[in-house]
Amino acid sequence: MRHLRRFGAFWWDFVIGDDWRLALGGGIALAATGFFANRGAAAWWITPLVVVALLVGTLARAKPPAR
């Protein structure tokens, strides 16, 4: 059981890491891309667009407040 717990803890830390918002946003982006691609739409652009938006949001949160 200890090995299973350590294995789960590794994957949690690897996927979630420091910011759960990035993991959730990436998962939603991949799900949306798959959803629209299965319906015949050209959905390749969804994931890169969401990743750029997540990066901008992360940088905005990390920026120190203006004086």
Backbone as a ProteinNet text record, in pm:
[ID]
protein_1_A
[PRIMARY]
MRHLRRFGAFWWDFVIGDDWRLALGGGIALAATGFFANRGAAAWWITPLVVVALLVGTLARAKPPAR
[TERTIARY]
82.3	0	86.9	201.1	290.3	339.9	369.7	418.4	309.4	188	77	55.5	65.2	49.2	161.3	284.2	396.3	383.3	334	312.2	206.5	97.4	-6.8	42.9	123.7	178.2	271.7	349	436.8	356.3	252.2	174.6	96.3	48.2	-21.1	74.6	195.5	293.3	339.4	350.5	396	291.5	165	59.8	13	-18.3	-71.2	41.9	150.5	266.7	235.7	283.5	267.9	135.8	77.9	-41.5	-150.7	-253.9	-362.7	-439.4	-434	-507.1	-451.7	-319.6	-258.6	-298.1	-298.9	-338	-484.1	-569.6	-711.4	-734.6	-670.3	-685.1	-633.4	-520.6	-468	-559.3	-614.8	-709.4	-835.7	-887.1	-1006.1	-976.5	-857.7	-819.9	-811.7	-751	-741.7	-878.7	-963.9	-1099.3	-1179.4	-1168.5	-1240.9	-1190	-1059.2	-1002.7	-1053.2	-1052.4	-1103.7	-1251.5	-1328.4	-1472.5	-1503.6	-1441.4	-1469.7	-1408.1	-1292.2	-1229.3	-1313.1	-1375.3	-1460.3	-1586.7	-1621.7	-1739.9	-1704.8	-1579.1	-1539.2	-1485	-1473.7	-1422.2	-1269.8	-1210.7	-1065.4	-1034.1	-1001.4	-988.2	-844.1	-748.1	-607.5	-565.2	-630.8	-591.1	-637.2	-727.4	-782.8	-675.7	-601.4	-501.9	-392.3	-331.3	-230	-286.3	-407.8	-468.9	-490.4	-539.2	-561.5	-429.4	-327.4	-196.8	-138.7	-149.6	-102.2	-182.9	-313.7	-396.7	-360.3	-334.6	-293	-158.3	-66.1	64	50.5	-30.7	-52.8	-115.4	-213.6	-277.2	-181.4	-95.7	3.2	102.6	148.5	242.7	177	50.9	-20.9	-36	-60.1	-71.8	62.9	172.3	304.7	366.7	314	368.3	344.1	445.8	423.9	329.1	253.7	160.6	233.6	167.6	226.2	225.9	324.4	333.6	252.2
-119	0	125.6	118.2	232.8	270.8	170.9	197.8	262.9	217.3	276.2	422.1	450.4	587.6	677.6	626	704.4	726.7	624.8	638.1	745.5	742.6	844.2	983.3	993.6	1123.4	1179.3	1091.2	1135.5	1195.5	1122.9	1171.8	1297.5	1306.8	1428.4	1547.1	1531.1	1639.3	1669.4	1567.4	1587.5	1661.6	1624	1683.9	1816.3	1818	1938.5	2036.7	1989.4	2073.2	2189.4	2305.7	2424.3	2496.1	2482.9	2561.6	2471.2	2447.6	2361.8	2425.2	2558.2	2626.3	2588.2	2573.8	2533.4	2391.8	2302.3	2163.5	2156.4	2227.6	2227.7	2290.7	2403.2	2469.7	2384.6	2318.8	2230.8	2113.1	2055.8	1945.2	1987.5	2104.4	2156.1	2186	2241.1	2270.7	2143.2	2038.8	1912.5	1849.3	1857.2	1801.7	1878.1	2009.6	2090.3	2061.8	2048.2	2016.3	1881.2	1782.5	1651.1	1652.7	1727.9	1737.5	1793.7	1907.1	1969.8	1893.4	1831.6	1753.7	1631	1569	1453	1489.5	1615.8	1660.4	1718.8	1702.2	1741	1881.9	1955.8	2092.5	2090.7	2192.9	2210.4	2274.5	2192.4	2239.8	2244.4	2236.8	2232	2358.5	2469	2599	2620.9	2539.2	2562.2	2546.3	2437.4	2412.1	2518.9	2557.8	2663.4	2796.6	2828.7	2953.4	2952	2842.2	2831.7	2832.8	2767.1	2765.8	2906.8	2984	3122.8	3204.8	3186.1	3258.9	3220.5	3092.7	3049	3108.7	3116.7	3175.9	3323.7	3396.3	3538.2	3554.3	3470.3	3477.5	3446.1	3347.4	3311	3424.1	3484.9	3595	3716.2	3740	3852.5	3830.5	3707	3677.8	3688	3657.1	3657.3	3796.9	3888.5	4023.1	4094.6	4161.2	4234	4352.5	4389.4	4501.7	4633.3	4718	4848.6	4938.7	5025.3	5118.2	5241.8
0	0	0	66.9	72.8	-67.1	-148.5	-284.6	-369.3	-353.1	-427	-386.7	-258.2	-209.7	-263.3	-262.8	-314.8	-465.2	-536.8	-680.6	-708.7	-634.2	-649.9	-614.3	-508.5	-468.3	-575.2	-638.4	-746.5	-860.6	-905.4	-1019	-983.6	-860.5	-817.5	-825.5	-772.2	-774.1	-915.8	-999.6	-1137.4	-1220.6	-1207.6	-1288.7	-1229.5	-1102.2	-1038.8	-1010.1	-950.8	-926.1	-833.9	-871	-787.8	-810.6	-927.1	-958.9	-1016.8	-941.2	-984.6	-1100	-1111.1	-1219.3	-1356.4	-1364.9	-1492.1	-1530.9	-1433.4	-1461.4	-1504.1	-1434.3	-1468.7	-1605.9	-1631.4	-1761.8	-1875.9	-1854.6	-1959.2	-1985.7	-1880.1	-1897.1	-1970.3	-1935.1	-2002.7	-2148.9	-2176.4	-2315.1	-2398.1	-2342.9	-2416.2	-2435.9	-2334.1	-2346.6	-2452.1	-2452.6	-2551.8	-2692.4	-2706.5	-2837.5	-2886.5	-2799.3	-2837.2	-2869.5	-2791.4	-2813.2	-2951.7	-2984.5	-3113.2	-3230.3	-3209.7	-3316.9	-3351.4	-3252.1	-3278.5	-3353.7	-3353.3	-3426.3	-3562.7	-3603.4	-3738.8	-3750.9	-3642.1	-3649.6	-3648.3	-3707.3	-3701.1	-3566.5	-3468.7	-3331.1	-3283.1	-3370.1	-3330.2	-3256.8	-3281.3	-3227	-3082.6	-3031.2	-2897.3	-2789.6	-2792.8	-2687.9	-2685.2	-2797.7	-2790	-2740.2	-2779.4	-2734.1	-2582.6	-2530.1	-2386.2	-2310.7	-2363.3	-2297.6	-2289.9	-2396.4	-2393.8	-2293	-2289.8	-2193.2	-2049.7	-2025.1	-1891.9	-1854	-1947.9	-1922	-1886	-1960.6	-1930.7	-1792.9	-1761	-1629.9	-1516.9	-1536.2	-1434.6	-1413.6	-1520.5	-1508.9	-1443.1	-1472.6	-1410.8	-1260.1	-1217.4	-1074.4	-1004.2	-1075.6	-1014.3	-1011.3	-1090.7	-1094.7	-962.8	-909.8	-783.7	-804.8	-701.6	-717.1	-745	-821.6	-854.9	-732.4	-724.9	-610.9	-635
[MASK]
+++++++++++++++++++++++++++++++++++++++++++++++++++++++++++++++++++

